[in-house]
Amino acid sequence: MEITEEQRLAFNKRAAELRAKYPGLDLSTGYGWDPGSAADVGAEKLFEEFPVTQEPLQKISLEQARGMPDLLAETFFKTLQINYESPEQYATETVRTYAQKKWGIDLDPSEMVIATLYIETAGRHAPFNASVAFSMTLTQAMLRNWQQNGNGDFFDHLSRLEGYRSGGFEVNVVHSPLPLWNCAAYEAVYRKTTPQRYDATTHLHMRADEFKQYVWDCNLQAHYQARLGEFWKEHGSYYNLLIKGSFLKAVYRQAAAGSLTAEDKGFLLSALGLDASQPWETLTWERFVNAPLLRTVTFRELIVYRYTATDILAIRNELTGRVTLYIPGNSSPFHGFDSEPLAAEWLGQQCRDPRKRKALESHFRMEDDGDGPFLSGLHAALAGLAVYPKFLNQATGYWPPRSTIKFGAAIEWPFTHFQQALKERLDSDAAQTIHTQSDYWKAAAAEGVTDAILVLGAVVMVAPEVSPLLAALSLALVGLGVDETVEGKDKAEKEQGLAHIQFGVLNALPIIAEVVAGAIDAGRVVREDAASSTWETDTGVETQADATPESLAAEEQQARLAEQARHKRIDDTERGFGIEPEGLRSLRAAIRAKLRTLEYTSPLKNGAWTLASGANETYQVFDNLTNTYESFIRLHSKVYRVEWVEAASQFRIFAPYEAGPPGPFVKELSLGRWDLDLKPGLRGGESFDGSASAPIDTGAVPVAPYPPIVLQPDIPKIQIEIPMDGVEMADDSYFIHRDGKRTRVYYDANPELPGWTNSRGDYVWRDRAGEWHSAGAADYKKIESRIAQSKDYRIYTFPRLPELPANATAIPREVHYIWMGNRIPGEQLLTNLSKNAAKSPDLAFTLHIDIDNELAFHDLSSRFINHPNVHLSRLKDEAFYSDFLKSESAPMFDYFRYGDYQNLAAASDVLRYRLIYEYGGIYMDCDDIIMSSFEGVSLDAGPCDVLMGNEVSAPSFNYVGPNTSHFASLPRNPVLKELLREMQRRYVSEDPVFFTTPRPHLDTSTQALSAASKAAMAPYMIKIFELTGPSVFSDVMRKLRPDYFDLLARSLEPEVIISAAYTEQMEAARDFYFPFKRKTRILPGSANEW
């Protein structure tokens, strides 16, 4: 049945009315939608009034469109029917043809799997135990180029790889790991079954090594480049209008989805010459094509360093300065900002995510990527943005977003410019060569797919039929870090194109999520563990020199490996809710069965579920029987009841209906998702009821060191030229000869009025005749410009200063003391503790006690009854302490605490670093004295900062450096963790004779015995300093934090240089990193009661 243009207008008018009446109605596909599939009554009524044909609309050419003034823009785009073969379609057809021709097998490749079995053959008879290492369909294998080398020798690391065997092996598949040294690896192709069988009934006579060679030889790039050529031939003449239409349709769709404000929607419509209230459904083709661009709005290109993006646009309101970024290839491509600098900051933040950095990189020419001999490449620039405000490397320095990211000149015809830039970029990329055979086909195929994504991503909004394809193309790049896709909820939605498929990683968030997004962008930290369970996780050290493009490339490689491992485990049953989160996905079958017993499967109780205040997608239902709220979460596709565990500061799954063993802890992911918190210990390494279980096999994906220890970059280097004509240097001081006398002078580096000064502060200068004069600053300023230029200069470089950390946060305002032994502290110490508590009543004070005499604890408690900010805590009752006594530090602690040659001070050294690692805050020895109140004084630190006090000098113990009797830190500081490890390394490598030799003690009964015992103690104390005391502390800090450890030793050249501005910066840095020297002064004690 022919449909007139009048009918189309009437249809769209009626559709608008029905949308207003039925807000949930989806009519976005217009004609061609089967009315029988419409569940909404309003939709049925609409199609009853305006019946439509099920036949596709005939394509309308540009010439025809010009003669149709009432033609709707949406109608024109719907007639195009852009077709582009998906990678899956191509792989299926190609492999099927190959299998028929080569092996005479006529099966759908999606119904055949290539599998690698580990078969335990050594000393055994059939049926052999076997475990499945890899298994994927032939279609998946084709798309993923499944191999490392082209010769099929994939398992070089195993003892042997069995050749093809007719009928395969008779095996019994087991789910527990097998000892690889007893196994042979066997690769074969099997017919797919449910459940999957690996036996003679499914074994196909197709050699796996030959199939893998065939995959290696397939040139996917040529296929995709040919398809792209066909696309340009068919649609190139109006591609700029497709870009414009996709731009416009994205405005409407994103505004409807809630991720584009009404203000930005109106602004973008007006930028294209349209009224802010113009609906998409009634926009005519003529108006769409001919509407003039608004002159107060400009379209500009994005420039990173010196490289211009080919398809990212910045739309700037010249009246207000507001900027909207358009990043095509994402389902929510618009991002609005109040200014260009804010847009630059946001782009810089995106670079911190390796996937987003890679996605952003794909919007630039391939030739921009590498570094040249004199200029940094795009990759280095984006890497620099990722680590800013930290230092990238010596060659490139800092990459501030606001100066690195700029926006080009205004573009008069933006969409035509967009098309031309994209075509030039594709030509440029095609000229790039790949030199290594091992990477050739994989990289070449990726290049072809990437080109298709670029071209189709720019027009997907007006060609919704390609959105499932765009998702498939993105999936074809598995392991390359380009994209991540979430498909429609079911197959019918995908086929009909009705789902709003999310694609791309640079999408705008919904407006209602802006607060959450801000928290994420600011580096929101979720406490993932309690007390001891993360203690055994490895930590790494990343220094300033390590923060290079190579280290970032390694980070990206790890992300790619993780993606590859993740995609290998994808099952079609997971499509409805996306891929399972990592923790849930890694559960063994036995543990997964236990988790199933905790699922909440009952109908909802009376009363609607409500979002819990302050929680991330945690829902509550009021239980009338218990008069309390019950909390629930959705973990992937299942619902579980959870309870908040205060000691662990996180939720835990509990049995849904009755008392029973609790389940695992859970942690929050982004965008309201949850995952199991699989940490060492009960968090997942053991079964839910606490019984030991086998380690979880996570696919051997490399794990990055966490958290890294990153140094603070130095402030920019400061150098000055000092005029030296007539100035002499003697004994590290400067002198001039004036009036027959030698006068000492100092160089004032004041940038506004630099010059030599005398001891009174007057400026001195030399005239052209060589005579010296002096005057005050005001008079000197008048004649400064007329002073003869010096012929001799000295270049002076100011001592380096670290930048203060941008992510500094307040440390816990709590002081921790340790006391152990068989008695309570002496009267002098108790008085000092009380004075400290009175001096800073805003601080909390905790005395951690391990006293052998239990009655002494009660006596001690009564001593602080007048100080409510003092708390006593038995170490044996603290959660971390039992784990500490089982840690690698335990033997050293036990030796000094309970050994024959007890040294309680050394035992306290070992414990204090673990204590502050757990709690954070300030550690003080019991005899240390707080000299001034902390009230009103901020005490901030970065995640890897250890705050210290003044230097001490102990010549008899060969030590000069920070006093470890007091220091401060945030909890979970990896520097403290590494310090404990270094102490352990020194302990185990020490000569055993030291630990079996009686320790010396100080004897003060006579002056002679005191002197003799001090001399005898010196070698012992030097060793203690090196094992647990200040020496090992300084060695670790000097190695891990050279950026500020020696800050107290840095100074301007003594008695030579004066600079008030530099001195102010120096004191600010010292007050930050060494606050207990001056800012909040703490005086070391000398009680020596241990």
N, C-alpha and C positions, 0 to 999 in steps of 0.2 A: 504494500500500500504506500503510495506516494504521500509524503508529508510536506505541506506548504510551510513557507516561512511564517505565515500568520499563526499556524498551529504551534510552531515552535515558540513564538513569543508568548502565546497563551499558556503553553505548557510551563514555561519558566516563571510566568507571573503566578500561576497556580502553585508551583513548587515553592515560591517564596512565601505565599500565604500559609501553606501547610507546614513549612519549617517554623514559622512563628507560632503555629498552633501546637505542633508536635516537636519540641526542642530536640528530641533524640533521633529524629528521622534523618536518614542519610540518603540523599538523592544526588550525591556528587557525580555519579557516573552518567546521569541523564539518559539519553536514548540508547537503546541496546540492552538495557537492564530488563531481565525477565520479570514481568509484574507478578508472576506466580511465586517468586522467591521473596516478595516483600511481606514481612510479617506484620508491619504496621498498618492499621486500618486506614490511616490517612493516605498511605501510599496506594492501597488498593483503590480508594475512591479517586485518587489522582489518575490512575491508569484507566479506570472506567470512563472518566470524562475525556481523556486524551489517549486513546489506544495508540500504541506505537509498533512499528515493525521490528521484528527480531533480526532482520537482515542488516548487515553493516552499511553505514552511510557511504555514499560515493564520494571520493576525494574531490575537494574543491580546489582548483588552481588559484594562483594569485590573480591572474587575469579575470577569472570568473568572480572572485571575491570583490574586485574593484567595482563591478557592475551590480552588486547586491547591497544597497545602502542599509537594509534592515538585517543583514546577516550578523549573527551573534559571534563574538570572538570565540566563545566556548565551542560553538558548532564547528567553526573552521578547524580548530585544533583536534576535535573529535574525529573529523573525517580523515586525518592524516594516517592514523593507525600505524605508528612506527613499529616496525618489526626488527628484532635483532636476536639472532640465535644465541641461546644461553650456553655457557660452558658445559653444563650438564647434558644438554641436547647433543652438542657436538661430540663430547666424550662418549656418550652412549652409542651414537651411530657409528663412530669410528671404531670403537672396540668391538662392537657386534660384527661389523664387516671383517675385521681382522680375525676374530675367532672362527667365523664361518669359513673364511678362505684358508687359513693356516691349519685349523684343527678340525674343521667340519662340525663345530659345536654351535648350535642355533639356540642360544639362550640370551635373555636380557642381561647385560653386564651388571645391572644392579642386583641380579639374582645369583651372581657368582662372587665369591670372596677369595682374595689372596691372603694366606695366613702363614705365620711363622710359629712353629711349635718347638718348645724345648722338650725333648723326649729323653726320659731317663732310661738309657739302653745299657749302660755299663753293668755287666754282671746280672742282667735281668732277662726275663722271657716275656713274650707277648701274653696278654695286652700290657703295653708299657704305660707307666704314668707319664702324663704330658701336661704342660701348662701352655696357655696361648699367650705368646709375646705380643703379636700384632695381628689384627684382622680387619680388613676393610674390603668394600666391594671393588670390583675392577673399575667402575666409574670413578669412585673416589681416588683410587690409585692413579688413574690417568690424570685427574685434575691436579693431584698433589705431586706429580713426578716422584713417586715413592721410591727413593733410593739415595744413596750417597755417591755411588760410582755407577757407571754405565754397564759394568760387567756382571752385575748380580752378586758380587762378593760382598754382601752387606754385613756379614757377621765375622769380620776378620778377628774380632776380639775373643771369639769362642775357640774351643779346642778344635772343632771340626764342623764343617757344613755338609750335611748329607746331600748327595745328588738325587736327581729325580728317581722315583721308585713307583713302578706301576701298582696302582691300588693303594699306595701310601703305606702307613704303618697302622697296626691295630693298637689303638691307644685308649686309655681311660683318662679323660680330662679331669685334672684336679685344680682346685682354686688356691691352694697354698703354694708358696714359692718352693721350687726344687733346687737342689745344689747344682749349680751350673757346671761344676767340674765333672759331674757324672752324666751330663746331658749332651746330646747332639742337637743341632738346629736343623729343622727341616722346613723348607718353603714349598708350598703347593697351592693349587687352585681347587676350591671346593664349591659344590652347589650349595646355595644358601637354604637353610632349613630353620625351623623354629620348634624346639630349641636347636641350636647349631650342633651338627654332628661332624666329626672329623674322622671318617672311616672310609672303607672301600665303596660304600653305597653312595657317598657324596663326592669322593675324590675324582677329579676330572683329568683326562689325559692331555692337559695343557701344561707345558713346562713353565714354571714360575720365572726361571732365569731368562728365558726367551721373551716372555711377556714384559719383564722389566726392561730388557734391551729395546723392545718395541716402544715402550713408553719413553725411554731415553731419546730415541730417534725421531719421535713425533715433533714437528715444528709448529707449536701452538702459536708462536708469534706471527708466522706467515698467515695462518688462518685468520687471526684477529685483525691483522693489518688489511687483509683482503676485504673482510666484512666492513671495516671502517671506511675503506675506499668506496664500497657500495653505498654506505650511508651518506657520505659527502655528495656522491653523484645524485642521489635521490632528494636530499633535503638541504644541500648547501646553499641554494639560491635564496632561501628564506630562513636560514639558521639564526640570523640575528633577531628575527621576529619570534622564533621559538625561545631564544634566550630571554627576550623581553616578556613574553607571555609566562614563562616559568617564573621569572622574577615577580611578576604581578600576582600570579596564582599563589605563590609562596606567601605573599603578604596576607592574602585572605585566609589561607589555611593556618598560618602560624598565629594570626590574631584569634581565630576561632579556637585554636588549641590552648590559648592562654599564655603563650610565651612571647607575645608581642603586644606592647601597650597600645591603647587606642590612640594615644598621641603619636607614637611612631607609625602606626598604620596610616593615619591621616596624612602625616608628613610624607610618607613614601608614595601614597596615591597622588598627592599634589605635586610631588617631584616629577611624576610622569604626565602631568597636565590633567589629571582627573579630579573630580570632586571627592572630598573625603567620605561622602555618603554613597558613592557609586557602588552598587552591588556588582559582583562578578557576573551573575546570571543574566543581567540585562545590558551588559556592556557590548556595544556593537563593534564589529570588525573595523569599520571606518573610523570610529572614535578611537579605538585602540591604536590604530596605525598612525593617525594624523594628529593626535593630541600633542601640543607643543610642550617641551620640557620647561619647567619653572626656572626662571633666570636667577632666583635667589637660592637655588639649590645647585650644587656642583657634584659631579661624579669624578672620583679620583682613584688612581691606582695605589695599591699597597706596595711600599718599598721597605725591604729589610736590608739594612746596611747599604749595599749598592745594587741589590737585586730586586727586580720588579715582578710581582705575581702576575700570572697570565690571566687569571679569572676571578680574583677577589676585588670587589669594589668597595670604596668608602663613599657613602652619600652624606654630604656635609650641608647643614643648614647655615648659610652664610650670615644670617641675621642673629642666630643664637650660638653658633659654634657647635651644636650637637651633631654627633657623627653616628651613622648606622653602618655597620659592616655587613656585607653580603658575601657569604662563603658558600658557593654552590656545591652540590654534591652531598649536602646534608639535608635531612628532612626538616630541620628548623634552622634555616641558614642566616637569619637576621639577628644581629646583636647591637643594641643601642647603648650609646654612652654620651655623657654630657659634654665631653671634649675629646680632642684627638689624643692628648696625653693619657687619659683614662683608657681609651681604646688600646693604646700601645701597651699600657700596663697589663691589661687583660690578655693580650696576645702573648706577652712575656710569661704570664702565669701558665698559659696552655702549654708552653714549651717544656714545662717541668714534667709532664706526662710523656714518656717515650712514644706512645701510640699517637698522641695528638701532635707531637713534634714531627713525627713521620708523615702524618696526614697533612700538616701545614706545608711541609717540604714538597709534597706532591703538587702543590699549586704553583711551583716555579719550574723553570727549565732545568733539564737534567744537567746541562753544561754549567749551571750556576753552583753545583753542589760542592765540587772539590776546591781545595785551597790552591791558589796560584803561587808563583815564586815570591811575590811581593804583597798579595792581597789575600785576605781570608775568604774562604768559600762560604756559601749559604749554610752548609752543615755546621761549620764552626760558629757562625753567627747565632744560629738557633741554639746550639749547645751553650754558648755564652749567655744567652737570654735565660736558659734553663737554670744555670747556677747562680745568676746574679741575685743578691749583691756580692756574692763571692767571686773570687779571682779565677778565671778560666785557666790561663797559662801565661808563661812569660812572653810568648810571641804575640798574643792578642790582647791580654789584659782583661779589662772589664767591658761588659756589654749592657749598659743601662737601657731599658726598653724605650724610654722617652727620647733618647738621642739615636738609638739604633733603628727604631721603627718610625718611618715617616710616610707621608701621603703626597702623591705626585700632583702635577698641575691638573687643572680642570680639563675634562674630556668632553668635546662638543657632541659627539655621537657615540655614547658609551657602549651600546649593544653591538654596533658595527665594529667598534674598536675591540670589544670583547671577542668577537668572532675572529677577527684578523689576528689578534694576539694568540688565540688558541691554536689556529692553523699554523702560525709560525713556530709556536712552541712544539707542536707535533713533528714538524719537519726537522727542527733542531734536535729533538730527542732521538729521532730515527738515525741521525748521523753519528750518535754516540756508539762507540764500539765496546764490545765485551771481550776481554783478551783471554780469560782462563777457561779451559774446556769444562772443568768441573762445574762452573757456574753458568755456562752459556745458555743452555735451554731454559733453565729455571728463570734466569734474569730476563731472557728474551721473551718468554711467555708472559712474565709479569709485566713487561713493558707494553705488550699488546693489550693485556687486560686493563692496565692502568689508563692507556689512551682511550679505551672504550668507556671507562668510568668517567673520565673527564668530559668526553663529548656528551654522553647521555645524562650525566649528573647536572649539566647546565640547562637541560630542557625537561627534566623528569616531571616537574609540576604540571605541565600542560600535556604531558603524555603519560598518564598514570599507568598505562599498560606496561611501561618499561620499569616500574618501581620494583616488582619482584625480580626482574632481570638484574637491576642494579644491585639488589641484595645478593643475587647469585654470583655476579661478577666479583663482588667484594669477598664472598666466601672462597672464590677461586684463588684469591691471593693469600690463602691460609699460610701463616708463618712469616709473612712479609711485613706485618705490622701496619698495613695500610688502612684496614677498616674492621669494624665489628658490627654484625648485623643481628637484628631481632626480627623474625619474620611474623607473618600474620598468625592469628590464634589457631586457625585450622586450614586444611587444604582447600576447602571451598572458598574461603576468603582470599587465599593466595591466587587461585585460578581466576576468580572474577575481578580481581583488582580492587576489591572493596575495602581492604584493610589499609589503614594509614601506616605503611611500613616504615619503621625507623631505620635509617641508614646514616653512616657517617659518624665520626667521633667529635666533631666540632659543632654540636647542636646547641641551640639556646635552651635554657631551662624554663619551665613555666614561671609566670610572674609570681605566683604564690610561693614558689620555692626560692625566691631571691635571698631571703634571710639564711636559709640552709646553704644555698650555694656560696654565700659570702663566708660562712663558717668553713666550708670546705676549702675555698680559695685561700683563706687565711691560715690554712694548715691545721684544721681542727683535729685534735688528738683524742682518740677514743681509748680509754684504758682497757687493754685487751687481756690483762692477766692480773692475778693477785699474788702477793707475797713471793713465792719462790719459783713458780712454774716456768718463768722465762729466764731463770738464772743460768741455765745450762745452754741457752742459745748462743751461738758464736757471735762475736763482735768483730768488726773490721776497723782498720785505721785508714782514713783517706786524708792525705796531706795536701797542701796547696799544690805541690808539684804533681800529685796524682790526678787532680781535677782537670783532665785533658780531654780533647775530643776522642782520644783512644779509649779512655775509661768510659766515656759516655757511649761510644760505639759498643763496648762490651756490655754495658747496661741494656742497650737496645737488642743485642744478640740474645741476651738472657730472656728478654721479654718475648722475642720471637720463638725461642725454644719452648717457653712455657705455653705460648699459643699453639705451637705444633702439637705438644703433648695433650693440650686440652681438646683440640679438634679431633685427635685420633680416637677420643672416647665418646664422641657425639653419637647419640642414639636418636632415631626419629621420634621415639616416644617422649623426648624432652622438648620437642618443638613448642608445645603448648605453653610452657612456662619458661622457655629459654634453657640455656645450659645450666646444669646444677652448679652451685657455687663450689669452690675448690675443696673445702673441708668435707662437705657432704659427699662429693664425688669420690673422695679418696677412701671412704669407709670400706673395710672388708665385708664380705657377705655375712659373716656371723654377727658383726657389730651392727650392720644395717638391719638385720632381723630384729635385734633388740630395740633399735630405734623405732621400728614399725609398731612395737607394742605400746609406744608412748604417743602414737597419733591420736588426735582428738577427732572422733568420727560421729559424735552424737549430733542431733539437730540443735540448732541455736536455742539457747534458753530465752525465756521471755525477756523482752527489752533489747533494744538495738545495741549493737556494738559501737563503742565510742573510742576515738583516738585518745590515748592516754596523754595527759599534759606533760610536755618536756621529753617524751620518749620518741624514738625513731620507729614509726610504724608498729607500735605496741598498742593492742586494742584491749579494752576492758568490758566485762559484763558483770552487772551486779547480781550476786547470788543471794536470794531472799532467805535461804536456809541458814547460811552462815553470817548473813548481814555484812558481807565484805565484797570487795571487787576481786574478780579473777582476771588475770592477764593472759593474753594469747598473742602469738606471732604466726606469720605464714613463712615457713621455711621451704622454699621452692614451691612445690605443689601441695604441701600438706600443712595442716594447722596443729600447733602444739601449745599446751599450757605451760607458762613459764612463771617463775618467781624470782624476785630480786634477792640476790645473796649479798648481804652488806659487806661481809668480810672480803669477798672477791670483787666487789664493786661492779657486778654485771649480772645478767639474767642467766638462769639455768632451766633446762627442760625438766618438768616433773610429770609423774604419772597423772593421767587425766581424770581418773575416777576415784581412785582409792590410794591408800598408802602403798608405797613401793620404792624400790631403789631409784634415786634420781637419775636423770639422763645427763648428757654433756652440757657444758656451758655453751652459750651462743654469743656471737659478736655482731655488731652492726656493720653493714657494708653501705655503700653509697646508694642513693635513690630509694631508701626505704627497704632494702633487702637485708636478709640475715644469712648467716652461715654458722656452722659448728666451729667452736673455738678449739682447734686441735693443737694443743701445746704438749710438750713433754709432760709425763705424769698422767694424772687422772683425766686430763682434758681430752684425751683421744688416744694416747699411746697405750692406755690400759682400757679394759672394758668398763662399762658404766657402773658395775657393782664393785669395782676395785680389784678384781682378779686380773692377773697379768695376762697379756695377750701378745701375739707376734707383732713386730713393727709393721707399720703401714707402708706399703710400697707406693710411692708417689710418682713413679715413672722416671726417677733419676734426673729430674729437672734441676739444674744448678740453682742454688739459693744464694742471693746476694748477701754479703755481710751486712748485718743490721744491729744497731744503727752505726753509720760511719762517723768517724771523728774528723771533722772538717775544720781546717784552720781559718781564722779570720784573715781576710786580705789586709795588707798594709794600706794606710792612706797614701795618696800619690806622693811620689818622691819629691822632697824639697831640697833644692840646691841654690846656693847664692854665690855671687862673685864678691870677694873681699878685696878692695884696693890695697896693695901692699907697698906702694912707693913711700919710702922714708920710714917704714915700720920694720922694727927688728923683733926677732923672736929669741927668747932666752928662758930656759927653765920652764917651758910650756906656757910662757906668758908673752904678751906683746908690749913693746916699748917704743916711744918716740923720743928724739932729742929736741928739747925746747929750752931756750934761754940757758944753754950750757948744761942742762940737767937731763937725766934720763927719767921720763915720765911714763908710768904704766897706763895702758889704754885698753879699751874693750870695744868690740864691734857690736853695735846695736842693729839687729836685723829687722827693725820695724819697717814693714813694707812701704809705709807712707813717708817715712823720713829715715832711711838707713844712713849709717855713718859711724865713725869712730867717736868714742866718748871717753872722758877721764873719770877719775874716782868720784868727783862731785856730781857727775851726770851731765856736765856741759859737753857739747859737741866740739871736736877738734878737727881742723882741716889744714891742708898744706896749700899755700898759694903758688903761683907760677915761679916765684923766685926760690921756692924751697923752704919758706918760713912757715912755722906752725902757728895757728891762731885758735882761740876758743871763744864760744858764745853759747847762750841759751838756745833752746829749741826754736823759739819764735824768730830770733835774729838769724839763726843758721838756715832756716827754711827760706828766708828772703834771698840769700846769696848762694844757695845750694847749686842752682843751675849754672852758675858762673865759675864754679870750681873746676880747675884743670883736671882732665881725665887721667887716671892712673895708667901707667904703661905696664905695671906688674900686678897680676891678680892671683889670688888663690881661690880655687873652687872648694867650697865647704858643703858637705852633704849632711843634713840633719839626721840624727838617729831615727830609724824607722819606728812608726807607731801603728798598732793595729786599729782597724775600724772596730767600733763597738757593735756587737751582734744585733741585727735587726729583729731577731726572734727571741730576744731576752724576755724572760718572765720572772715574776717575783718568786723567790725561794720561800719555802715554808718558814714562817716566823716562829721557829721552835729550836731551842738549844738542847742538845743531847749530851749527857755525861755518861760515863761508864765507871762502875765501881765493882770490883770483884776481889775475892779473897776470903779470909776467915773472920774478918771484923769489919765494923762500920768505919767510915772515914773519921779521922781525928777531929778534935774540936776546932782547930784552925781552918781545916777544909770546910767543915759544916758552917762556920761563920762566913766564910767566903761565898759559899753557895747561897746563903741567905742574902748577903749584900748584893750579889749579882741579880737575884730575883727582885729585890727592892729597887735596884737601879733602873731596870727596864721592865716595868709591870706589864707592858704590852706584849712581851714575849712569853711563850710557854716554855717551861723547863721540865725535861724528863730525865730522871736519874735511872739508868738501866742497871739493874743490880743482879749479881751472881755471888751471893754470900753463902759460905758453907754453913754458917750458924743461922738457922731459920728464925730463931728468936730475935736476932739482931735486926731483922726486917721490921718488926713491929716497933722496936725502939727507935729506929730511924724514921718511921712514918710520923711519929709524934713531934719530931724536930721541925717540921715544916707546916705545922698547923696554921700558922699566921701568914702563910704564903700560898694563896689558892692557885697561883700560876705554876706551882711546883708539883710534879706528879712522879710517883715512884712506880717502877714497872719491873717485875721479875722477868729476867731474860727467858727463863724456861717456859713462861706463859706466852711469849711472843711468837707469832706464826712463822716468821722467817728463821728463828733461832734453831729449831730442830732440823731444818734443811741445811743450815749453815754447818751444823755439827756432822753432817754427812757429806759435805762438799769437799772439793780437793784441798781446801784450806784447813780442814779439820785436823790432820796430823800435826801441822805446825802450831795451830792454836792449842791443841791438847798438850804438846810438849811444853810450851811456855806457861800454860795454865795449870797443869796437873803433874808435870814431869818432875823427876828428881831434882833438877836444877831450875826450879820455877822462876819465871821472870814475868810478873803480872803486867808490867809496863809494855813489854813486847807482845803479850797476849792481847792487851788492849789495842795495840797498833793494828793487829790483824783484824780485830773485830770492828774497829771504828769505821773502816772504809766500807765494809759490808753493811753496817748499820745505816750510814748515810746514803748508800746506794738504794737501800730499801725505802727509807722515809724521806730523804732529802732534809734540808735544814742546815743548822749550824752545829758542828761538833766543837766541844771545848773540854780540855782537861779540867779536873775538879779544882785545881789551884790557879787556873787562869782568871784574870780580873777584868771585868767590863769597866772601862774607864769613863765612858759617856753613854747616855741613854740611847737606845735604838728608836725611841718613839719619834714618829714623823719622818724617819730616814728610810728611803727605799733601799732595798737590797735585791737586785735583779741579777740574773745569770742566763747565759745561753745553755742549750742542752748538754754541751760538752765542757762547760767551764767549771773549774774548781777555784773558788775565791779564797785568797790567802791573806796573811798579815805581813808584818815586817820581817826582814831578814834577821837571822841570828848568826853569831859566830862562835864556833866551838873548836878552837885550834887544836886542843888536845885530842879531839875526835876526828880531825881532818875534815871538818865540815863548816861551810858557810852557805847559807841559803834560807829558804822559808822555814818557819817553825811549824811543825805539823801538830802542835798541841791545840791548834784551832784552825778550822777551815770550814767552807760551806759549799753546798752544791744542790742542784735540783735532783730529785730521785731518778734512778735508772740512768745515771751518767756512765757512759761506756769507758771513760777514762779511769774511773774508780775500779771498774771491773778488770780492766787491763792491768792496773796497779796490783790487784790481788793476784793475778796470774803471774806477774813478774816476781812477786814475793815467793810464790809457790815454786817457780823455776829455780830461784836462788836457794831455797830451802832444800830441795831434793838434790841439787848439785853441790851442796856444801860438803866439805870433808867430814865424815862421820865422827872423827876424833873430837871435833868441836862440841858435839852433842853429848859426849860421854865424859867430858872434862868438867870437873866442878867449877861453877862460876865464882868469880871473886866478888866480895862484898866490901862496902866502904866501912872502915873502922875509924871512928872519930874519938876514941877514948883518950888518945894523946895526939899532940900535934905531929909527932914523928910517925905514928901509925897512920894518921890521916893522910899524910903526904905519900907514904909508902903504898897504902891501899889504893889511892887515886892513881898512882903510876901503874899499879898492877891491873887496875880496871880498864885502863885506856885501850889496850888491844881488844879486850872483850867488847867494850862499848862501840868501838869502831865497827866490829863485826855485826853487832846488833843494829847499828845505824844502817849498815848495808843490807841486812836481811829484812828488817821490818820498820826501821825508823826513817828519819829525815833523808838519809842518803838515797835509799831506793825510791822514795817519793820524788826527790828532785831529779833523779835519773829518768824516771818515767815521764814526768812533766816536761823535762827538757826535750825528750824525744817526741812526745805526742803533741805538746803545745808550745813549740818554740816561738810561736807568734807573740806570746806575752809573758812567758815564764821569766825571762831575764829583764823584764820591764823596769824593775827597780835599779838595775845596773846601768840602764841607758840614761844618758844625760847630755846636755850640751857640753861642748868642749870646755872643761873647767877654766874659769878665770879668763875666758876669751870671748865667747859669744853670748849676747843677750837677746832674747826674743820673748816678749810677753805673750804673744799669740801662741807660739809653739809651747811655751811652758804651761799655758792654760790647757792646751790639748793633752799634754803629757800628764798633768795632774788629774784630768778627767779620766784618762785611761787607767792611771794607777788607782784612783778612787774606785773605779769599777771592778778591776781584777784583784786589787789588794785593799779592800775596804777596811780591814782590821788594823791597818797601819795608821790611818789618820781619820777617815770618814766615820767609822764606828770602831774606835780604837779598843783593842783587847791586848792586855799586857800578859806575857807568859809568866806562869808561876814557877816556883822553885822549891816546893815543899818536899819532893822526893820521898813521899811516904811509902812508895812501893820499892 
